[in-house]
């Protein structure tokens, strides 16, 4: 398939900004991405925008035209895409598809979430709509509880411990400490993770990502557009896959593996013509520490049962063989749910082109993978990014 | 552009079904469409699904994988698309694009909305998130109020009366009376419309569409797939356009015309290689009677100022020169917001192929147009359907 060039990307600072409106945050990210690309708003042919809980958080649905307006592109169709915490990954995938379909040469893709303006229990209730209301939420399931079940199932099948998981949190905070966009720019210790209040055994407070406000956007173009306009766009999306699983955990034959990620990765690798062995670094959806383990195995980067020790053994740290979540991941960078999938692509492109604060860790990297998951990994978007110019 | 074949379509009955779950309704529509097409669920390559207020109405976001599961297609990526009342029109457009991109040969497109399980004021509040919360809703704007402003602006610029609008409601009820899927299968008189309680002058109760539960789905395929599999799919989508406008009425230079519809129609006509003069019949978004007028003019089927008298003069009635909303329209068929755009395409295909209860009105029709609008026409999807085989 034709590689889709990433001409520019930008994110707001991630953090607690209860007084910033969604439209303001997306305008900053979207306009920033266009400026970096050197592309005027009226050159945009399509806008795909991820958002999960705006109807609850801002009493605002129908955000497609609103966000198009915020970046001055009312001539381009603007479409909101929602797939829970994978909303922006799905928006990126739609932008790729729009260019492949021939209906767009330039697509602006991204997302935004505003979460801290609500009371915490309201935000939690809104997030819960990403699981199955009839068969999970009404029975008392919570997201920390669901990931705790997945962790326990993993431990039972393959072994592993809270110490293994804690190493993931420690690693991602190490990476986030040097990312000026990250919500948590500080390191933490294993002891701090293990001594933190328990949320749902074995998921403690520091095994979970924070509640975050923020927006992120990228400008995608066709090869021919990038070449004709002499764009400085050395990084391309060469593979874009999506995968699905049953919404409710109870309907899955196994919950210590993520079929949706496996399906999405198969498609993305196949399109890119690469395999897990070619991957130099990854940004994965670590909403909880166990989720990073499941992601690494779902992507085929580790065999089942071997992802759990990757961080503790240093394989996935910045100076390891396969750095994972050099951005800080959802754990430290933060997780504005409707923006996360786009921010993974934006930061991966920067890491590969050498413009990210943490690029020094991967000077020779040419292939990166992003993994964005919705709910309890019922929907996944995977993108393969490569240095092509 | 390659025509996209409509291999099958199906809708649930539209009406008040507060005890039917969303997943159950979409399963009926989606499985029905696949059965009519003679296509197995595992042949579906992509699912695009429109829903607007499920996070409020059913406490259920992340409906992509849920709906994929409901029709047994977990191997296909499933993506929720939201553009307020145009959500399903946008889902159809994404399905068209998926096939054109080469990533799908078979796309299931549709939508669902469940609205009557909430209290009416909750449903109204949820619907209001389709307008601009900061600058419209918080100031007291309501949707009937907004369309009343648009009607008043139209009357002031071009003339027109409540009697003209009433003729639209009467016509659409006439059509709905013979549609077994319609929520209102009865006729009404001009007197009944004019004597009904006023909601927001000049919009009376019978100028507004009802609150509806329902689902609709269509199976789209590439030309090559339809031919190779010998499908009975004589109708194709030959043009698919989307258009945007400012979300808030106050930001538009004029509110008696709908720029979003004009933009969407331009793209759709251009792709299809047809013009307004070629159109034999239309299904348009008559959420309020004035909306039908604005739609007809936005589509170029009538000059500005001439759409208002079309129904009263009989031009758009079943036996007129240009039948509009032979299904009964949103007014009589009902308006499950996330499903409406798909149901327009489903019923238009049936009208053109001669299998709709009201097909007798248009025995020689070959070109139909569908028009699905979000909010106060801030987003619009237009599709051109043609008899191609």
HADDOCK unambig.tbl for C-alpha pairs under 7 A between the chains (distance, minus, plus):
assign (segid A and resid 55 and name CA) (segid B and resid 129 and name CA) 6.51 0.50 0.50
assign (segid A and resid 59 and name CA) (segid B and resid 129 and name CA) 5.50 0.50 0.50
assign (segid A and resid 59 and name CA) (segid B and resid 133 and name CA) 6.30 0.50 0.50
assign (segid A and resid 60 and name CA) (segid B and resid 129 and name CA) 4.66 0.50 0.50
assign (segid A and resid 60 and name CA) (segid B and resid 130 and name CA) 6.70 0.50 0.50
assign (segid A and resid 60 and name CA) (segid B and resid 132 and name CA) 6.93 0.50 0.50
assign (segid A and resid 60 and name CA) (segid B and resid 133 and name CA) 5.96 0.50 0.50
assign (segid A and resid 61 and name CA) (segid B and resid 84 and name CA) 6.77 0.50 0.50
assign (segid A and resid 61 and name CA) (segid B and resid 129 and name CA) 4.93 0.50 0.50
assign (segid A and resid 61 and name CA) (segid B and resid 130 and name CA) 5.20 0.50 0.50
assign (segid A and resid 62 and name CA) (segid B and resid 82 and name CA) 6.76 0.50 0.50
assign (segid A and resid 62 and name CA) (segid B and resid 83 and name CA) 4.98 0.50 0.50
assign (segid A and resid 62 and name CA) (segid B and resid 84 and name CA) 5.10 0.50 0.50
assign (segid A and resid 62 and name CA) (segid B and resid 130 and name CA) 5.07 0.50 0.50
assign (segid A and resid 64 and name CA) (segid B and resid 83 and name CA) 6.73 0.50 0.50
assign (segid A and resid 65 and name CA) (segid B and resid 244 and name CA) 5.91 0.50 0.50
assign (segid A and resid 65 and name CA) (segid B and resid 245 and name CA) 6.52 0.50 0.50
assign (segid A and resid 65 and name CA) (segid B and resid 246 and name CA) 6.44 0.50 0.50
assign (segid A and resid 65 and name CA) (segid B and resid 247 and name CA) 5.97 0.50 0.50
assign (segid A and resid 65 and name CA) (segid B and resid 378 and name CA) 6.50 0.50 0.50
assign (segid A and resid 65 and name CA) (segid B and resid 379 and name CA) 6.59 0.50 0.50
assign (segid A and resid 66 and name CA) (segid B and resid 246 and name CA) 6.85 0.50 0.50
assign (segid A and resid 66 and name CA) (segid B and resid 247 and name CA) 5.67 0.50 0.50
assign (segid A and resid 69 and name CA) (segid B and resid 246 and name CA) 6.40 0.50 0.50
assign (segid A and resid 74 and name CA) (segid B and resid 244 and name CA) 5.63 0.50 0.50
assign (segid A and resid 74 and name CA) (segid B and resid 245 and name CA) 6.16 0.50 0.50
assign (segid A and resid 75 and name CA) (segid B and resid 244 and name CA) 6.65 0.50 0.50
assign (segid A and resid 77 and name CA) (segid B and resid 242 and name CA) 5.59 0.50 0.50
assign (segid A and resid 77 and name CA) (segid B and resid 243 and name CA) 5.57 0.50 0.50
assign (segid A and resid 77 and name CA) (segid B and resid 244 and name CA) 6.14 0.50 0.50
assign (segid A and resid 79 and name CA) (segid B and resid 83 and name CA) 6.61 0.50 0.50
assign (segid A and resid 80 and name CA) (segid B and resid 81 and name CA) 5.98 0.50 0.50
assign (segid A and resid 80 and name CA) (segid B and resid 82 and name CA) 5.42 0.50 0.50
assign (segid A and resid 80 and name CA) (segid B and resid 83 and name CA) 6.52 0.50 0.50
assign (segid A and resid 81 and name CA) (segid B and resid 80 and name CA) 5.98 0.50 0.50
assign (segid A and resid 81 and name CA) (segid B and resid 81 and name CA) 4.90 0.50 0.50
assign (segid A and resid 81 and name CA) (segid B and resid 82 and name CA) 6.38 0.50 0.50
assign (segid A and resid 82 and name CA) (segid B and resid 62 and name CA) 6.76 0.50 0.50
assign (segid A and resid 82 and name CA) (segid B and resid 80 and name CA) 5.42 0.50 0.50
assign (segid A and resid 82 and name CA) (segid B and resid 81 and name CA) 6.41 0.50 0.50
assign (segid A and resid 83 and name CA) (segid B and resid 62 and name CA) 4.98 0.50 0.50
assign (segid A and resid 83 and name CA) (segid B and resid 64 and name CA) 6.71 0.50 0.50
assign (segid A and resid 83 and name CA) (segid B and resid 79 and name CA) 6.62 0.50 0.50
assign (segid A and resid 83 and name CA) (segid B and resid 80 and name CA) 6.52 0.50 0.50
assign (segid A and resid 84 and name CA) (segid B and resid 61 and name CA) 6.79 0.50 0.50
assign (segid A and resid 84 and name CA) (segid B and resid 62 and name CA) 5.13 0.50 0.50
assign (segid A and resid 97 and name CA) (segid B and resid 98 and name CA) 6.68 0.50 0.50
assign (segid A and resid 97 and name CA) (segid B and resid 101 and name CA) 5.96 0.50 0.50
assign (segid A and resid 98 and name CA) (segid B and resid 97 and name CA) 6.68 0.50 0.50
assign (segid A and resid 100 and name CA) (segid B and resid 101 and name CA) 4.98 0.50 0.50
assign (segid A and resid 101 and name CA) (segid B and resid 97 and name CA) 5.98 0.50 0.50
assign (segid A and resid 101 and name CA) (segid B and resid 100 and name CA) 4.99 0.50 0.50
assign (segid A and resid 101 and name CA) (segid B and resid 101 and name CA) 3.54 0.50 0.50
assign (segid A and resid 129 and name CA) (segid B and resid 55 and name CA) 6.50 0.50 0.50
assign (segid A and resid 129 and name CA) (segid B and resid 59 and name CA) 5.49 0.50 0.50
assign (segid A and resid 129 and name CA) (segid B and resid 60 and name CA) 4.66 0.50 0.50
assign (segid A and resid 129 and name CA) (segid B and resid 61 and name CA) 4.93 0.50 0.50
assign (segid A and resid 130 and name CA) (segid B and resid 60 and name CA) 6.71 0.50 0.50
assign (segid A and resid 130 and name CA) (segid B and resid 61 and name CA) 5.22 0.50 0.50
assign (segid A and resid 130 and name CA) (segid B and resid 62 and name CA) 5.07 0.50 0.50
assign (segid A and resid 132 and name CA) (segid B and resid 60 and name CA) 6.94 0.50 0.50
assign (segid A and resid 133 and name CA) (segid B and resid 59 and name CA) 6.30 0.50 0.50
assign (segid A and resid 133 and name CA) (segid B and resid 60 and name CA) 5.97 0.50 0.50
assign (segid A and resid 242 and name CA) (segid B and resid 77 and name CA) 5.59 0.50 0.50
assign (segid A and resid 243 and name CA) (segid B and resid 77 and name CA) 5.58 0.50 0.50
assign (segid A and resid 244 and name CA) (segid B and resid 65 and name CA) 5.91 0.50 0.50
assign (segid A and resid 244 and name CA) (segid B and resid 74 and name CA) 5.63 0.50 0.50
assign (segid A and resid 244 and name CA) (segid B and resid 75 and name CA) 6.62 0.50 0.50
assign (segid A and resid 244 and name CA) (segid B and resid 77 and name CA) 6.13 0.50 0.50
assign (segid A and resid 245 and name CA) (segid B and resid 65 and name CA) 6.52 0.50 0.50
assign (segid A and resid 245 and name CA) (segid B and resid 74 and name CA) 6.16 0.50 0.50
assign (segid A and resid 246 and name CA) (segid B and resid 65 and name CA) 6.45 0.50 0.50
assign (segid A and resid 246 and name CA) (segid B and resid 66 and name CA) 6.84 0.50 0.50
assign (segid A and resid 246 and name CA) (segid B and resid 69 and name CA) 6.41 0.50 0.50
assign (segid A and resid 247 and name CA) (segid B and resid 65 and name CA) 5.99 0.50 0.50
assign (segid A and resid 247 and name CA) (segid B and resid 66 and name CA) 5.66 0.50 0.50
assign (segid A and resid 378 and name CA) (segid B and resid 65 and name CA) 6.50 0.50 0.50
assign (segid A and resid 379 and name CA) (segid B and resid 65 and name CA) 6.58 0.50 0.50
